[in-house]
Amino acid sequence: MTKAADDTHASDPILTVLWVKRDLRLEDNAALCLAAAQGPVLPLYVIEPDYWALEDTSYRQWAFLRGAVEDLRQRISDRGGQLAVHTGTVIDALERIRAAHGRFRLMAHMETGNAWTFARDTAVRAWCRARNIPIEEVQQYGVWRGRDLSRNAWSKRWDAMMSEPLRTVPDAIRWVSFGDSRVPEAEEIGLSHDGIRQLQTPGRAAALDTLETFLHQRGAPYQKAMSSPVTGETACSRLSVHLVAGSLSMREIYQATLARQAEIAELPKEARGLWPGALRSFIGRLHWHCHFMQKLEAEPEIEHLPMARIYEGLRPVPNDDSLLTAFATGQTGYPFVDACMRYLGATGWINFRMRAMLMSFASYNLWLPWQQSGQVLARLFTDYEPGIHWPQSQMQSGETGINAVRIYSPVKQGYDQDPTGTFTRDWVPELAGLDGADLQEPWRLDTPPEGYPAPIVEYRSTTRAAKERIYALRRTEEAREEAAKIFDKHGSRKPRQVRRQARRGADA
Ligand SMILES: Cc1cc2nc3c(=O)[nH]c(=O)nc-3n(C[C@H](O)[C@H](O)[C@H](O)COP(=O)(O)OP(=O)(O)OC[C@H]3O[C@@H](n4cnc5c(N)ncnc54)[C@H](O)[C@@H]3O)c2cc1C
């Protein structure tokens, strides 16, 4: 709490503007609880057209968020309030509220966004300071502010925060209305349809249903089934978009998972099935969510620069965009890569392993800078989360300095993750009549299929060349020294990794 905010507690309650960001819920909402405890609350959501014009944002992201905003607007209205919806800049919205209501206090959840939202938040804070408007930003994820945060006790802190009691929705909220509450359609903010065909259902009820069905029905085969896009579609939790919108909190997900773990533990051993491993693995990934976001929070530059600066400029921007276009449109000539890209284009989601394979293909085989291919993928992900996306993009490109270099074979992944070929044939109908090696490596056929491109690069030789280039840098003394510093700042402190790190230098 800032000094200025303390002062306002002492005087008559003043209006709190609750700036709703990616926390589109009433439940377990610390910012709402604090605001309601202090007096009247004006909930405000701002649609910023400049944000929606960025290269990493897209129609599908707004289409989903719009549904979640609409859902919250309705839920506030059911409780007698009104969500003020403003299209423009946040500062413009705050200026208008100040003109109508006088001085207020601003309350919001912390956000780890992209460079644009970081600059926007800095500008809002400066605007508040200059007008003596108290501003309070409350933590909602296991992500802590500050560049110098030690990673040593991070996991313990995360567990403690996620184990805190859930915040209940305040009984009586003194809502204050302001302006309009109509939520604009995508087209009204300059976004045109981007080919999404199966948008996940937004809103609180859908988020709760997704959590419930994962924990009680779909999730048992999670550990094995998550690796394939065929089985991952139902066996993965599919909660990522709901976390991005904040329709339910990380704490709610974590505690529901612990409760389910306890329920399973009560069962006789033979009745537990695959659930114990699935739930353990899932909890690990909930930690990863914040572990990755913490990296961007601690070093916002890594949206654009490699964590290991020694790799800066390694992959120059090509003179023409033919490789990037082939990648983006699923026309690379590698059937499984193209099937994944087209599936992603139609659904806005794909499983982790295939995201890693796509980035690996773009970075190692096509030798494109991850900043470019990362924007293509960001736009296609309905669940685009900058704090996960950019650290993952550079990790799958071998530019973090501390993680193992993993190059996925686009052919082997096809055989392993789509053994029957159904997925590849469904999404690459040009290859509909083919099977086995003919399907995954059609360039080996005497008469390659019509209407489907030949491979745009040769994957074996490009993989070899990529390894040579990466390892030539990675083996240098400079790279090792830099890696030690990177591990210190960003590395995961799992005991096994700490031991391995101590043994092998900083490659952990
Ligand atoms: C290149 C690349 C880019 C990615 N970009 C994004 C992104 O923009 N937004 C995003 O939410 N995830 C991203 N991921 C991580 C991961 O692929 C997705 O979180 C996951 O596929 C979402 O599906 P799910 O909710 O069913 O996941 P589940 O497997 O059910 O996992 C549950 C939750 O744990 C978190 N999680 C799972 N895997 C990871 C991971 N590897 N790293 C960090 N958190 C994880 C997510 O919040 C996820 O919703 C990216 C991965 C790669 C390799």
The ligand as an ORCA input file, in Angstrom:
! r2SCAN-3c Opt
* xyz 0 1
  C       6.732    -21.803    -28.289
  C       5.706    -21.906    -27.184
  C       4.831    -20.864    -26.954
  C       3.884    -20.942    -25.941
  N       3.028    -19.880    -25.753
  C       2.095    -19.929    -24.796
  C       1.189    -18.853    -24.609
  O       1.234    -17.832    -25.312
  N       0.244    -18.964    -23.636
  C       0.178    -20.070    -22.819
  O      -0.702    -20.125    -21.937
  N       1.043    -21.090    -22.955
  C       1.988    -21.069    -23.917
  N       2.857    -22.131    -24.064
  C       2.870    -23.203    -23.055
  C       1.926    -24.413    -23.289
  O       2.112    -24.932    -24.565
  C       0.462    -24.037    -23.072
  O       0.304    -23.421    -21.812
  C      -0.465    -25.243    -23.084
  O      -0.309    -25.944    -24.290
  C      -1.910    -24.757    -22.928
  O      -2.812    -25.825    -22.959
  P      -3.519    -26.340    -21.612
  O      -4.119    -25.220    -20.857
  O      -4.416    -27.450    -22.002
  O      -2.249    -26.877    -20.817
  P      -2.075    -27.931    -19.635
  O      -1.079    -28.931    -20.075
  O      -3.377    -28.439    -19.160
  O      -1.373    -27.061    -18.505
  C      -2.082    -26.298    -17.537
  C      -1.561    -24.898    -17.490
  O      -0.190    -24.897    -17.109
  C       0.514    -23.880    -17.810
  N       1.517    -24.508    -18.672
  C       1.440    -25.711    -19.274
  N       2.565    -25.963    -19.961
  C       3.359    -24.900    -19.779
  C       4.666    -24.566    -20.230
  N       5.381    -25.404    -20.982
  N       5.192    -23.389    -19.870
  C       4.498    -22.537    -19.091
  N       3.246    -22.791    -18.631
  C       2.698    -23.963    -18.966
  C      -0.516    -23.138    -18.648
  O      -1.003    -22.048    -17.916
  C      -1.602    -24.184    -18.825
  O      -2.881    -23.627    -19.073
  C       3.817    -22.090    -25.100
  C       4.695    -23.144    -25.342
  C       5.628    -23.060    -26.371
  C       6.551    -24.206    -26.614
*
